[in-house]
Amino acid sequence: MITDEIDIEDLIRKWNPKKTDLSVSVSGLNHYYGEGDARKQVLFDNELHIRSGEIVIMTGPSGSGKTTLLTLIGTLRSVQEGSLKVLQNELNGMSQDKIVELRKEMGFIFQAHNLFESLTAFQNVKMATELVGQADKQSKPQIESTLTRLGLGERIYYKPKSLSGGQKQRVAIARGIIHRPKLILADEPTAALDAKSGREVVTIFQELARDHGVTIIIVTHDNRILDVADRMVKMVDGNIVSNVLVKRAEIICQILIDHEKRTDSKLKLFSQLTPTVLTDVADKMELRQYEPGAEIIRQGDIGNEFFVIAHGDVEIVVDGNKVNELPAGSFFGEVALIEDAPRNATVRAKNKVACFILDKAEFQDVLDKSASFEEELRKAIFERQ
């Protein structure tokens, strides 16, 4: 069960990243093309925060601003208005010398593969390792291994004129990842690849993110690779209209399913929510950790939060007497919010506990969006009385 496998500290870090955990932080970002009367705004007051080790997929119609945002993050365009921090560096106003140094920590994979026709596949990839000063003795086996894994084992020393479009793209991918950058920016990296090659590419991306904390931002229309995303960002007309941590909804659903199976619960609190509402709820939830014996809520206090237990067990205490225990997957704190009354019990961590938390305003927003959610909560209140 997922609740037995959770590394609480890792989950806390991923769910509530500190500023120092962020690879990319965008705030109030605007961008324009053209001058004078021809000046046109293409990005509008965008906000986006991406933690280290995330795989982010950006989608949206052509002309929505995806590539513009990607190239701004990659320092290939200058920031005009707003804040854009990449690997803890503010790009707005950064000197050209510092930009050149920062680019060494990035990997770029674009639709136009931009290979040098006079160089072999090996030599094209080697350019990236030379840029960061990697010794030939170290880089040679890495380049050969990467190109072989990408299906180019027999063409390592071929020049681009002897490669197909898909093969050229795989060389460009190898060049973008070979120096193991901290941030990889990819624009349609799998568009020219068959299913097998495309899957191998995203598998490599997953390994880099999981094992080395590499952040990867992918602009794509390729529905075959959406399953690798930790975060899905959708842009329309220069605006980020959706920004969802995909894994959050999956984790919450799995925890609740586990709970229902273990307890034979008749309550279907979150399973009744539509996928859209559930994902929205998951993205708003904070994840908080409690040590054994800690009071999570106290009887008589004003209630401002709703809790779902992600991991561990709690005990319910009324007027100093223990009356119940709740395992992972259970929820509490709803009575005070629904009835606008003080807490009717103290809830104490029995062991190490992690809880998903919605504040009062977000809790009310879910009630407003889903009649079934409120109905199930009222069933829970009735059954506990």
N, C-alpha and C positions, 0 to 999 in steps of 0.2 A: 504494500500500500504506500502511496506517495507520502502520507503523513509519517510513516516510519523512516523514510529515506531522506527527509528534509534536513539539510544543514542550515540550522536557524541563522547563524551569523552570516552565511553566504546569502541566504534569502533576504535578510534584512538589508544587506549592502546593496543587493541588486534592486530591491523594491524601492528603497528610499536612498538613492545615491547622494553622497555628499558632493559639494562643488568640486572637491579635489578628485572625485571619481569621474568627472565629466570630460569626455574627449572633445565634444562640440557643444557650445552654448550660444544660441542665437536669441537676441532680444531687440525688439523694435526695429527690425531690419527692413529697410526700403531700398529699392534700386530702380534706376532709370536708364533708358537708352535714348540717344540723340541729344541734340542741343536746341535751345531757343524754342521756337514754335513747334518744332518736330519732337520735342522732348516727350517721352512717354514713360509712365510709371509701369514697371513690370513685376515688382514685389512690393507687398503692402504689409508693413508692421508685423512681420512674422516672428514667432516665438518657437524655439525648438531646443530641447536639451537631450543630449545623447551620452550615455555613460560608456566607459571603457568596456570593450568586449561585446558590445551589442552589434547585431546584424540588423540594419535598418533598410527596409525597402520603401522607396518613394514611388508612388504611382500618380496618375492623373493624365488628362488629355494633352495632346501636343500643344505647346504654347502656354502651358500653365505655370511655367517658371521653375520646373524641376532642375533642368540643366543649368540655368542661371544660378540657382542656389548652390548646386554642386560645385560649380566653378568658383563661386565666391568662397566657399569653404576651402577649396583647394588652392586659394591665393592666385588663381588665374585671372581673376578680375579684382579690382580694388573696391573695398567697402566704401560706400558713399554716405549712408545714414544708418545709425543704429550701432549695436554692439555685436561683434562676431568673434568669439574666442575659440581657438582651435589648439588643442593640447596645452591648455592654460595660457595661451598667448592671445592678446587682443590684436586683431588684424587691422582695426580702424586706426590709421595713422602709423602703422608699423613701417619701419624703414625697409628699403629694398634688400639690404644686406641680411637682415634678420629673416626676411621672407625666403631668401635663397636657402638659408640654413634650415628653416622650418620644413621646406619642401623635401628635404632629405629624409624626413620622418614620415613621409606620405608615399603611397603607391597610387598610380593613376592608370585606369583602364578605360579607354574611350572607344566609341564606335569606329572612328577613324584610327586604325591601329598605329599609323605613323611609324612603320618600320623603315629602317635605312636599307634601301635596295642593294647597296654594295656590301652589306654585312650578312653573315649567316644568321640563322635563328639563334645559335649559341652566342654569337657576338652581340646581337641585338639585346639579349637578356643580360649579358655581362656588363653592358653599359650601366645598368642600375646598381650592380655591386661595386663597380668602379667609382660611382658617384659618392658612395658612402665609405669608400676606402677599404673595402673588404679584400683581403689577400687572395690571389689567384688559387693558391693551394686549397683554400677553404671554399671558394666560390665554385670552382670547376665541378666537383661532384654534386653540389647542390643544384647547379643549373642543369646538368645532365639528368639528374634524378627527377627534377620537376618537369622538364620537357618530356621525358619518357612517360611519366604519370599522366600527362595530358595527351598522350597518344602520338607523340612526335619522336619516339625513340629512333626511328629510321631516318628522320629528317633533321636531326639536330644540326647538321652542318650544311643544310640546304639554304640557299638564298630565297628571299620572298618571291621572286619571279617563278620559282619552282614549287610554290605552295598554293593551296586553294585558299579561298576567303576564310573559311572556318579555321584552317591551319594557321593562317596569319593571326587570326584573333587569339588563338591559343598561345602563340608566341608573345603577343601583347599582354596576355593575362600573366604568363610566367614572368615577364619583365616587371609587371606591377606588384608582384608578391614576393619576388625572389630575395629581396633584402629585408624581409619581414618588417615592414613599416608598422608604425603605431596606428596609422589610419589609412584605409584603402577606400578610394573613391572610384566607383565603377558606373559607367553609363552604358546600359544595354550590353553587359559583358557576355551574355549567352545567346543573344539574338541570332547570331550566325552559326550557332552550334547545334548539332543533333542532340537528341535526348540523352544519350549516354555521355557525351562529352560535357554537356551542360550540367548534368548531375555530378560529374567528377569535379567540375569547377566549384560548385556550391559546397560539395563535401570538403574540399580544401579550405574554403572560406570558413566553414564551421569549425574545422580543426584549428585554424589560426585564431579565431575568436575565443574558442573554449580553452585551448592550451597556452595561448600566449597573450590573451587580452587585447587582441587587435580589434579595433573598431572598423566596421565595414558598412559603407553607405552605398546602396545600389539603386540606381534609377532604372526601372524596367517596365516593359509591358508583357513580359514573359510569365504567364500564369503557372508554368511548370515549376518555378522556383519559389513561389510565395510561401511555401511551407517552412522555409529556413528562417523566416523573419522573427526576430524578437520584438521588433517594433514596425508598425505599418504607418506610413505618413502619406496622406493624399493631398495633392495640391490642385486647386482650381482657380484660374484667373489671378495668379500671383499670390494666392492666400493658402496657408495650411488650414484645410477645413476639417481634417481628421488626423489624430495623432494617438495611436493606440498601442499599448504594450500587449502584444498577442498572448504571451505566456501567462499573464495575470489571470485572464478568464479561464484558461486551461487549468491552472493550479487550483483556483477556487472551485471550479466544477468538480475536479477530481477529489478534492478534500470532502466536499459535500456528498458526492456519490459514495465515497468510502464510509462516511458517517451513516448514511442511510442503509447501507448494506450491513454494517455492524450492529446497528440499533433497531433495524426493521422499522425505521421512522415512517410515519404516515404523513409527515409534513414535507411539503415540496416547495420550500421557500425560494431558493434561487433557480431550481430547475424549471419553474414556471415562467421565468423571465424570458423575453425574446433575446436572441443573440446580441442584438444591438444594445438593448438596455443592460444586459449582463456585462458586456464589454465595457460600457460606460461606467457601470458601478465598479468594476474591477480596477479601472484606470484611476478612479477617485480614491480608492482605499489606501490608507496608510497601513504599514505593517510594523507592529511594535512588540518588543520583547520584554518579558517580565521574569525576574528571578524567583525561585521557590520561596513561598511565604509572602510575596508582595501582594498588597491590596490593589486590585485592578479598578474596582469601584467600591464606594463605601455607602452603607445604608444611611439614608437621610440627606445625602448630597444631591445637588441639582444634577440632573442627567443631561449631558450634552453629546454623548457618543453611543454608537451601536457597535457591538463586537461579534465577530465570528472567530472561533478558536481555530487557528491554523495548525498548531502543534501543542501537545501537552494536555494537562487536565486541570480543571479548577474546582473549587468547592464553594458551595453557596451557603452563606451564614446569615440567619435571621435572628435578631435580638441576642446575638452571642452563641446561638446554637446552630451547628451544622445540620442542614436539611437535605442537601443533595450534592451530587458531583456531576460535572459535565465533561465529556471527552472532546477530542478534536473533531471539528465539523459542527459542533453545537454553536448556538448563538445566545446572546444575552444583552440586556440593556435596553430592550425595545419598549418595555412597559412605561418607563419614565418619559420616553420620547413621545409615545402615542398618547398617553394620558396627561402629559405635561405636569408630572408629579415628581416628588423626590424619589430617589432610589429606594426600592422596597427591600433590598438585601445587600449584603456585602459579598463581593466575589473575590476570592483569594487564589493565587497560583499555588497549586499543589506540588508542581515540579516546574521545570523550565517551560515557560509558555510563550507562544507567539500568537498574536491576534491581528486579524484584519479589522480595520476600524473605519467607520463612516461617521463624520461629524453630523450634527443635528440638521443643518441645512441640506447636506447631500442625502441624508436619510429621507428627509421629507420629499426631496426631488424624486427619489426612487418610488416613494408611495404615490406621488402624483402621476408617474409614468406607467405604473403597473397596479391595477386593481387586485390582481392575484397575490401580489407581494403583501399588501395590507391584509388581505383575507387570511393568508397563511400565518401571518404574525398574530392575528387575533385568535386563531385556533390555538397557537402556542400558548398565549396568555391564558386562555380558558383551560387548557389541559394542565397547566402548572398550578392552577388555583385549587 
